[in-house]
Amino acid sequence: MPRYEQRDVSFDVPRHWDDKTLVAFAAPAQPGQALAPNLVMTRDHLGEADTLHSYADRQLAELAGRVEGFELIAREDTSIGGAPAIALRFRARADKGTLEQRLVIAQGRRRGVYCFTATMSKADGEQFGPLFDRMLASVRFAVAGADEGGTR
């Protein structure tokens, strides 16, 4: 069995199971701040007939259908960590005001998909937008052939 490892925990996982890792980081909440800015990374796989574009289209349709006050601001083809990616930027209404989100969907090895979602209040966008840009610019993916049997 391959071993899943993080800094503080590790465990064995059956080889045929899909890695659906969820990673979340949040800034410390500040007094009067409606929402602590945060970055969440999830993993998924492209379906048999999926392309990166069809996957992003489906994510966009789901967001538009279930997020209150959804407003798409921008969509662009890009790259992250050397991998092809699609960046979506949108706003939505929440209990504590308007949210700004950036969703960057990158295609990794073996049809893996990495979704990086940065969330902040609209009021914090000017301050935290550049920080999220720096965080996303630091993304690196494992090189093909390195640790092929693991789930890291």
C-alpha positions in Angstrom: 0.0 0.0 0.0 1.3 3.5 -0.8 1.7 5.8 2.1 0.0 9.3 2.3 2.3 11.7 4.1 2.0 15.2 5.4 4.2 17.0 7.9 2.0 16.0 10.9 0.4 12.8 9.9 0.9 9.8 7.6 -1.1 6.6 6.9 -1.4 3.7 4.4 -4.0 3.9 1.6 -5.1 1.2 -0.8 -3.3 1.7 -4.1 -6.5 1.9 -6.2 -8.2 4.6 -4.1 -8.4 8.1 -5.6 -6.6 10.9 -3.7 -9.3 13.5 -3.0 -7.0 15.6 -0.8 -8.5 18.8 0.6 -6.0 21.4 1.9 -7.2 24.7 3.5 -5.3 27.7 4.8 -6.8 30.8 6.3 -5.4 34.2 7.4 -5.9 35.0 11.1 -9.3 36.8 11.5 -9.0 40.5 12.2 -11.4 42.5 14.3 -14.3 43.8 12.2 -13.3 41.5 9.2 -16.4 39.8 7.7 -14.4 36.8 6.5 -10.8 35.6 7.0 -9.2 35.3 3.5 -8.5 31.7 2.7 -7.1 29.3 0.1 -8.4 25.8 -0.4 -6.9 23.2 -2.7 -8.9 20.2 -3.8 -8.0 17.3 -6.0 -10.1 15.5 -8.6 -9.8 13.6 -11.9 -11.0 14.4 -15.4 -13.8 12.1 -16.5 -13.3 9.7 -19.4 -14.5 12.2 -22.0 -13.5 15.4 -20.1 -11.0 18.0 -21.1 -9.7 20.8 -18.9 -12.1 23.1 -20.6 -15.2 20.9 -20.2 -14.3 20.3 -16.5 -14.1 24.1 -16.0 -17.4 24.7 -17.9 -19.1 22.2 -15.6 -17.6 23.9 -12.5 -18.7 27.2 -13.7 -22.3 26.0 -14.4 -22.5 24.4 -10.9 -21.3 27.7 -9.3 -23.7 29.8 -11.3 -26.6 27.5 -10.4 -26.0 27.2 -6.6 -24.2 30.3 -5.5 -26.4 33.3 -4.6 -25.6 36.4 -6.6 -23.0 34.7 -8.7 -21.3 37.2 -11.1 -18.5 36.0 -13.4 -15.8 38.7 -13.6 -13.2 36.9 -15.7 -12.2 33.6 -17.3 -8.9 33.0 -18.9 -6.6 30.2 -20.1 -3.3 30.3 -18.1 -0.7 28.0 -16.5 0.3 27.3 -13.0 3.4 25.5 -11.9 4.0 24.7 -15.6 0.7 23.0 -16.0 -2.2 24.2 -18.2 -4.9 25.9 -16.2 -8.1 27.9 -16.4 -8.6 30.8 -14.0 -12.1 32.0 -13.0 -12.7 35.1 -11.0 -16.2 35.8 -9.6 -18.2 37.5 -6.9 -21.1 36.1 -4.8 -23.4 37.3 -2.1 -22.9 35.9 1.4 -24.4 36.5 4.9 -21.6 38.9 5.7 -21.4 40.8 2.4 -20.0 40.3 -1.1 -17.3 37.6 -1.6 -14.6 37.7 -4.2 -13.3 34.3 -5.3 -10.6 33.1 -7.7 -10.7 29.5 -8.9 -7.7 28.2 -10.7 -8.1 24.7 -12.2 -4.9 23.0 -13.3 -4.4 19.7 -15.0 -1.8 17.5 -13.4 -0.4 14.1 -14.2 -2.6 11.1 -15.1 -5.6 13.4 -15.8 -5.5 14.7 -12.2 -7.1 18.1 -11.6 -6.0 20.6 -8.9 -8.5 23.3 -7.9 -7.2 26.3 -6.0 -9.9 28.5 -4.6 -9.0 31.8 -3.0 -11.8 33.5 -1.1 -11.9 37.0 0.5 -14.5 39.7 1.1 -14.8 42.2 -1.7 -13.4 44.8 0.7 -10.2 42.8 1.2 -9.7 42.1 -2.5 -7.2 44.9 -3.1 -5.0 43.8 -0.1 -5.2 40.0 -0.5 -5.4 39.7 -4.3 -1.7 40.2 -4.8 -0.9 37.8 -1.9 -3.0 35.1 -3.6 -1.2 35.8 -6.9 2.1 35.1 -5.1 0.8 32.0 -3.5 -0.4 30.6 -6.8 2.8 31.6 -8.5 4.7 29.4 -6.0 2.8 26.2 -7.0 5.0 23.3 -8.2 3.8 19.9 -9.3 5.7 16.6 -8.9 7.8 15.6 -11.9 6.5 12.6 -13.8 8.2 9.5 -12.6 9.0 10.8 -9.1 7.1 8.9 -6.4 4.7 7.3 -9.0 3.4 4.8 -6.5 2.7 7.3 -3.7 -0.3 9.4 -3.0 1.5 12.6 -2.1 
